[in-house]
């Protein structure tokens, strides 16, 4: 039981950490939304730091969950690179979860 709980908390924690790190990366590296993203209103994005960060969190979660609504998309090379890196890391985490699902289900 303790091993299952530890593995589950590791997987959930790593997913949350990945989303947090990429939200910060998108915030710092791609600060000028008009230059790096399609679909982000520059006036709203520049109005407050919290609004800009929440937009990046939204983009990261929608991308990481493979929902991909299409309302925000990367435009610049660095934004596309970070988005591809995020998708690859989420795929690796998904494969890790699939490989370890047997450990989670064993009693």
C-alpha positions in Angstrom: 0.0 0.0 0.0 2.8 2.4 0.9 4.6 1.7 -2.3 1.5 2.4 -4.4 0.8 5.6 -2.6 4.4 6.8 -3.0 4.3 5.9 -6.8 1.0 7.7 -7.3 2.1 10.8 -5.4 5.3 10.8 -7.5 3.4 10.7 -10.7 0.8 13.3 -9.7 3.6 15.5 -8.3 5.7 15.3 -11.4 2.8 16.2 -13.6 2.0 19.3 -11.4 5.7 20.2 -11.3 6.0 19.9 -15.1 2.9 22.2 -15.6 4.3 24.7 -13.1 7.8 24.8 -14.7 6.5 25.2 -18.2 4.0 27.9 -17.2 7.0 29.8 -15.7 9.1 29.1 -18.8 6.4 30.4 -21.1 6.0 33.4 -18.9 9.7 34.3 -18.8 10.9 33.3 -22.3 7.8 34.3 -24.2 6.8 37.4 -22.3 5.7 39.3 -25.3 2.5 37.4 -26.1 1.9 39.1 -29.5 5.3 38.0 -30.8 5.2 34.4 -29.4 1.5 33.3 -29.4 -1.6 33.5 -31.5 -4.8 34.0 -29.6 -3.6 36.0 -26.6 -4.9 39.6 -26.4 -1.7 41.8 -25.8 -3.6 44.5 -23.9 -5.1 42.0 -21.4 -1.8 40.1 -21.2 0.1 43.3 -20.3 -2.5 44.5 -17.9 -1.3 42.4 -15.0 1.3 39.8 -14.3 -1.2 37.4 -12.7 -3.4 37.5 -15.8 -0.4 36.8 -18.0 0.7 33.9 -15.8 -2.8 32.4 -15.7 -3.0 32.5 -19.5 0.3 30.6 -19.6 -1.0 28.1 -17.0 -4.2 27.6 -19.1 -2.1 27.0 -22.3 0.2 24.6 -20.5 -2.7 22.5 -19.0 -4.6 22.4 -22.3 -1.5 21.4 -24.2 -0.4 18.8 -21.5 -3.8 17.2 -21.3 -3.8 16.9 -25.2 -7.1 18.8 -25.3 -5.7 21.4 -27.6 -8.7 23.8 -28.0 -6.7 25.8 -30.6 -7.7 29.2 -29.1 -4.0 29.8 -28.2 -1.2 28.5 -30.3 2.6 29.0 -30.4 3.8 31.4 -33.1 7.6 31.9 -32.6 10.3 29.3 -32.8 11.0 29.3 -29.1 7.4 28.9 -28.2 7.0 26.0 -30.6 10.1 24.4 -29.2 8.9 24.7 -25.6 5.5 23.4 -26.6 7.1 20.3 -28.4 9.3 19.7 -25.3 6.2 19.9 -23.1 4.3 17.4 -25.2 7.3 15.0 -25.3 7.7 15.1 -21.6 4.0 14.5 -21.0 4.2 11.5 -23.4 7.2 10.1 -21.4 5.2 10.6 -18.1 2.2 8.8 -19.8 4.4 5.9 -20.8 5.8 5.8 -17.3 2.3 5.6 -15.8 1.3 2.8 -18.2 4.4 0.8 -17.4 3.8 1.2 -13.6 0.0 0.8 -13.7 0.4 -2.8 -12.6 2.3 -1.8 -9.5 -0.4 0.7 -8.7 -3.2 -1.9 -9.0 -1.4 -4.7 -7.1 -2.4 -5.1 -3.5 
